[in-house]
Amino acid sequence: MRRFDFAVGRTNPETFPVDRVQRAAKTAIANEYAQLTEYPGKLGHPGLRAAMAQREAEREGAAVDPDAIALMNGSMQAVTLTAEALTAPGDTVICEEVTYSGTIGAYRTLGIDMVGVGVDEDGMRVEFLEETLDRLGEARKPKFIYALTTYQNPTGTNLSLERRHRLIEIARARDIPIVEDNCYGDVHYDGEKPPALYGLTDYENIIYMCSLSKILAPGMRLGYLYAQPRLLETILARRHDAGGNYLAAAVVAELYRDGVWSLTEELNTSLKVKKNLVVDGLADAAGDICASSNPSGGLFVWVRFPEDVDQAKLARLAAERGFFYASGANFHIHGDEVPYLRLAFGHVPDDDIKDGIPILAQCLREARTSNEAPGFQGLFD
Ligand SMILES: Cc1ncc(COP(=O)(O)O)c(C=O)c1O
């Protein structure tokens, strides 16, 4: 049976730069075989750290010290290590109410008490943050605020500039660190690139993480953490793996010897086509019953459907027809069933998007238990 797999966020094999990676690997091994016989250490490959510092500095217009960057086994290691270093079981952390499922899993395992702040078109509803913090009081003061500021997973939203400033202001006033996960920051295809928080402030308690999974390939398992010395040391004190994969880092450093942008732009151009196919396909096939995001970056479209959809039936019908998606409950910090689903389109061939979205639309219609109007105007209202 034909398979329409929109479940997991990953990159497109068709645009993976095979020849360039092969050449980079050959050069990196010839030049750096001696270093491969050593353990990489807590920060990791100096060349890739320099390339990522340059990537950050060019994007944010801020000076970034390569020695404040530690390479990680994917940015997920940064998410987990940070939480391990800054929390104990039972501690509170603030997150967007719907957020990355991997983070939710890691925080749950660590016994973290996640407290959610809602999300709308402009990202985390920072206007509710203060009252949430007041309600929690000193006893449950959060150890940090975990924020997906740009191309939020799953909603695709960007935190507005005003809210970015307000978030920093509140965190600084209450002395709460911010963990900024910018996994999708360079998966950008429309408009201005939103600024990272650390580039907007001199507030030192920002722990920033980014990834190569989304602009190159998740199989590389390369990401990084960037923080000022005190926090960096605290987090790295928890690191006991003798460093990340030096070979992968050496190959990618060589690949990006001339900068990251030309390769990134090639990938993003094809992603924009895919994103438009999803959004337009949904509007055509299910515009009367669904609302969807129309992100300016990232790998996901977030879809709202009527409350009367029987979600178990929807999942069964879709799977029977070879269509796979991630249901909204995966992204809710308490696992609540919400009338949303997420479509990951980065790796899906264009024809599968064109043919797959009408199948999803049909499944949604069949899984409804009434014919009433959906009862919402947009994605969040
Ligand atoms: C928001 C977010 N953070 C972190 C990660 C982890 O990515 P990686 O470990 O591949 O860098 C993901 C992966 O999907 C993600 O969506």
The ligand as a Gaussian input file, in Angstrom:
#p B3LYP/6-31G(d) Opt

LIG

0 1
 C       11.945000      21.724000      19.312000
 C       12.928000      20.626000      19.184000
 N       13.992000      20.609000      19.982000
 C       14.912000      19.644000      19.906000
 C       14.775000      18.623000      18.993000
 C       15.827000      17.568000      18.967000
 O       16.524000      17.611000      17.766000
 P       17.955000      17.017000      17.548000
 O       18.336000      16.261000      18.783000
 O       17.850000      16.109000      16.381000
 O       18.861000      18.170000      17.310000
 C       13.682000      18.578000      18.142000
 C       13.506000      17.492000      17.179000
 O       12.517000      17.334000      16.515000
 C       12.729000      19.613000      18.247000
 O       11.648000      19.658000      17.466000

